[in-house]
Structures are given as structure tokens and as C-alpha cells.
Amino acid sequence: MIAIIRIQLEQWIQEQQQSEQQQSGPSSFRFTQKYKMDKDSSIQLSDVLEAYFHCRKNKRSTSAAIAFEINYEANCLDLWREIVERRYFPSPSIAFVVNKPVKREIFAACFRDRIVHHLIGLRLIPLFEGEFIDETTNCRKGKGTSCGINLLYNSIQKVSKAYTSDCWVLKLDLKSFFMCIDKGLLWDRLSLFIKDRYTSDDIETLLYLTEVTLKNDPSIGCKLRSPKSKWDDIPKHKSLFTVKKGLGLAPGNLPSQIWANFYLNPFDHWVKERFSEYGRYVDDFYIISLIRTPDRIHS
């Protein structure tokens, strides 16, 4: 029985690999520079393996992770060669619709692309941490929703002087945030940041992987796991299928989360300079003040 299951799983893996080879390829964009083949191998196979082990944490039991792990050494070697030879391009995503907590579309990257996401994250996240304010709590180690709630409680307690006086909380959100992100503007800022702050030898590889991942449009050539009718009542400004070209990130992917924080970092600092009690989680943020309509809000 085990042998039969293994044969069936290997056949499924071969079919998936053939499908990816047929459908994957250069996205409909031009690179901003010519990335030369990494002849000196500034990125090592061990780097890809490290990213793989990070990627499979808490997801080892998924079918995609199991399929990759059966021959993970060879799969990581193939991925490393594609990166070094500048042949890597993201494979087609899987698109589906979920109904909770609200109805929205999801674009799930294939497992090998998620390894690349972690490869990028392992290099950028430490640099980003030195730039972000403490009150930004999403997708950051040691933070999260509980941390954000505790910061909110502490701010209310501080402004109200231990609940002895009134204070006002302004709660706002950025409408259709991920769908409104300008990928051209984000790439301009990211590339300048990497060139200025990243000092390792694999900087050109990092730029290459960042650009090809950021500018890839997951809605092109994707595989639908939900009926097309599921998208009928999703507003056009909330779907990658219908937003303006050059806009929008798939919110479920790791790079989208960390790049979203980077994208809003100037906004965070701008607000923090004007209101000491401010916090943000993804596209939701708050400002706390002693008075209901402070002049700084009107200005």
C-alpha cells in the first residue's frame, strides 16, 4: 500500500513539474537592469537549503511540502541553479476565494516560490527592523496582534492618566490597501534601499529575486480552485484580476507582508512625529489624543 501511494505521489509530482515548466516563464515586464549570470556563485546552495528549512516550518504536513521534501536535495539544487543562471521565474499561483472573516481572493504561491520568498526575507527583514517604528506590529518577530492590543491599552492608560480622565481614539484603515500598492514606486524605493543598506556579495542576486518576485503578476496564468462565479460579488478594486496594471500585491505571501510594512514606513514616521500615541497593524491604525479634534489632524 505504501509503495502504491509513493508511486502515485511521484506521478503527481511529475505532472505538477511538467505543468509548471509549460506555464512558467518571464512575466510581462522588463527588468530595470541586465542581471548577469552569477558565475562566482555568491549565493550558495546552503542559502537555498536554509530558506527551505525556514519555509517548511509549521507547513511540513501540507501536500506541497511533502511532495517537495521527497526529493528536496535535488529540488533545492535545481532551484539554486535557476537562480544562479538567472532562469528563475515564479510559477503559476493558485487562486481561490475564502468567505471568512470577509469574502476575499487568495493567491497561493507554489512551494518552491515560497522558498524564494524566505530567501528574500532572510536578507531584508533584519535591515527593515532597524527602520520600522516599534508600534508597527504585523509580520514582525516578537510582535503580532496581541502585542498591538497591549500597545493600544498602554497608550490609552498613558493618555487618560490611568483612566482618570477622558481620551479619544481615532480608528482608521487604508481602503483596499494591498490592491492600491504601486509596484513601480515600491521597486524604486526597495532597489535604492538594498543598494544603500545591503553589503553582502549576493546583492545582485537579491535585487534580481526581489524584482522578479515583486513585478510578477500572480493573476496571469493562475490556476482557479474556486468557481469563477465566486468572484462575481468581489468589488473590482479588491481583486488582482481587475485592478489597474502595475498595482496590487497578493496579501497572503511573505514578501507582500514585509514590503507592505516597508511601503508604509514613511507614513508611520510622519504620523509618529505628530502623535506620540499611534499604532498600526497592516492597514488598520489608531491615534489617541486628549482632545477630540486636535489641530494637527485638521492641518
N, C-alpha and C positions, 0 to 999 in steps of 0.2 A: 504493500500500500504506500509506504514512504517513497519507494523508488518511482512509483507511478506519479505521485504528487510532484516529485522533483522534476521528472521529465516534462510534465505539464507546465510547471513553473518556468523551466528553461525555455520551452517553446513560447510561452507568453512573453518572456524577456526578449527573445529574438524578434518576435513580432513588434514589440514596442520599439526596439532599437532600429529596426528597418523603417518603421513609421516615422521616427524622429529624423533619420537620415534623409528621408524623402521630403519631409515638411520643413525641417530646419534650414537655416541659411541666412544670408545677410538681410537685415531688416531694411525697410525703405527709408534709409537715411544715409548721409555721407559722414564719414569720420572727419573730425576737425583737424586731424593730422595723420600722417602716414606712420603707422606703428610697425617698426622693423621686427623681423624675427629675433627672438631672444636667444642668440647664439651662445651667449655666456651663461644661460640658464640662471638668471638672477632669482627667479622663483624656482624653488626646489620641489621635487616630488613630495618631500616631507611636509611642505607647506600645504599641499593639497590634501594629504592624509590628515593633517591636523584639522583642517577645515571640515573634512568628512566626519571625524570623530565628534566635533562640535555639532555638526548638523544632525547626527543621528541621536543625540541626547533627547530623551523623552519621546522619540518617534521611532524607536527601533522595531516596534511591533507592527508598524504600518506595512502594507503590501509593497509600496515603493521602496522603503528602506530595506526590507527583506530581499527583494529582487536585486537591489544593488549590492547588498552585502554578500550574497552567494559567491560573487567573484569580484569583491571590492578592490583587491590589489590591481587587477588588470583594468578595471573600470576607472580607478583613480589614475593609473598610468596613461590611459587613453585621454582622459580629461586634461592631464598635465601637458601631454604632447600637443593637444589642440590649442591650449593657452600659449605655450612656448612658440608654436608655429603660427600663431595669430589666425587660427582657423575656428576658434570658438565663437559660437553664436547661440543665444538662448533657444531652447527647443519650444515647440508649441505648448501653451498653457492649457489647463483645464478650466473651463468657465461653468459656473453654476450659480443658482440663486438660493439664498437662505432667507428664512422668514423671521428669525429671532436674533437679536432683540428687536430689530426692524428689518423690513424686506430690503435686501441689497444684493448686489452681484459680488461674486468672489472669483478671482483669477489665481489658481494654484499653479505655481511653477513646478516643473518636474524635479525629481530628487537631485539629479546632477547639477541643475541650475541652482538649487538651494545650497549646494556645496560651494559654488562660486559666490553666492551671497554671503556666506560665512567667511570665505576667504577675504572678501572686501571688508566685511565688518570687523574682523580681527585687526585690520590695519587702520581703519578710520575711527572706530569707536574710541580708542584711547586718546586720539587727537581731539575729537569732539568734546570729550568730557572736560577738557581744560577750557572750553569756550562757553559751555552752557551754564545758565544760572541754576542754582540749587532747586528752585521752585518749578522746574520742568521735570515731570516725574514719569512720563511714559517711556517704555522701552529702554530703561536705564537700570544697570545693576544696582541692587540695594534700594530701589525706589518702587514705583508702581502705584496702583490705586490706593492701597492702604496708606502709603506714605503721603500721597496727595491729600487724602482726607485728614490725616493728622496735621499736615501743614495748615490746612484750612481752619481746623479747630483752634490751633495755636494762634493763628492770625486774628481770629475773632476774639479770642481771650485777651490778646495783647491790645487790640484797638478798643475793646469795650472795658479795658481795665478790670479784668477778671469778672466780667458780666455785671459791673456796677453802673454802666451807662450804655445808652443805645449806640449801635453802629449799623452801617448799611453795607449790604453785599450786592455788588453788581455782577450778575452771571451772564456771560455771553458765549457764543460759539461762532466759528467761522463756517459759513454756509458752503456745503459741498467742497470742503477743503481739499481733499485729495484729488478731486476732479479738476480743480482750478490751479493746481501747481503747474507753473510754466517750466517745462523741462529744459528749454533753451537757457533761460535765466539761471535755473538750478545748476546746469552743467557749467556755465560760465563761472559761477561762484565756487563750485566744487573743484574745478580744474585749477583755479588760482589758489585755492586753499591747499590743495595737495602739493602743488609745486612750491608753495611757500613753507609748508609745515612738515611735509613728509621727507625724510632724509635717507631712507634705505635704498639699496641698489635696485630694487624691483619697482621703482617709481613709475617707469613707463608701462610696465605690466599692470600696475594698479590703475593708471589712467585709462589704459585700454579696456580693462574689465569694467571699470566704472562707466565709461561712455557707452559700451555695447549693452550693458545691463540697463542703464538709465534710459537710453533712447529706443530700446526695443519696445514695440507696441504689442502687448500680450493679446490684444483683441484680434490681431491678424493671424489667421491660420489656427486659431484655438479650437479645442475640442469641447463641444457642448455636452455637459452632463445633466442639464435641465432642459425641458422643452422650450422652444423659442417663445411660446406663449407666456412663459414666466416673466419675460422682460416687458410685456405689454404695458404694465402699470408702474414701471420704474421710470421716474422722470428723466428726460433726456440729459439734464445737467448732472445726473448721478450715475451715468453709465459710460464706460470707456468706449462703447460701440458708437456713441452719438456725440461725445464732447468734441470740441474743436481740435484739429490736428495739432500736435505739439503740447497738448495739455493732458494732465492726469497721470497719477501713479496708482498701481494696484495696491490697496491698503494692507493686504494680508502679508506681503513679502517683507522680510527683514530690512533690505535696503530702503524700501519705501518708508518704513518707520523711522530709521535713523536719519534719512535725508529730509524727512518732514521736520524733524527737530532742528536740523541744520538750516532749513529753509526759513523757519520762523525765529531763529536765534536773534537776528537784529531787532525783530519786533519785541521779543522778550526783554532785551536790554533797554529798548526805548521805553516800554511801559514801566519797567522796574525803576528806571531813573526818575519817574514821575510819581509812582505809587509804590511805597515800600512793601505793602501787603498785596502781593499779586502771585497767582499761581496758574499753571496750565497743564492740562493733560490732553494730549493730541490736539484737537480743535476746540476743546472746551476750556474756558479760563474765567477767572474771577478777579475782582478788585474790591478791596474792603476799605471803607472810609468812615470817619466820624460824622461827616455831614452827607446829606442825601444827594446834593448836586454840586460837587466840588468844581471850582472854576477850571481846573486842569482838564476835566472831561469836556467841558464846552469848548475850550481852546484847542 
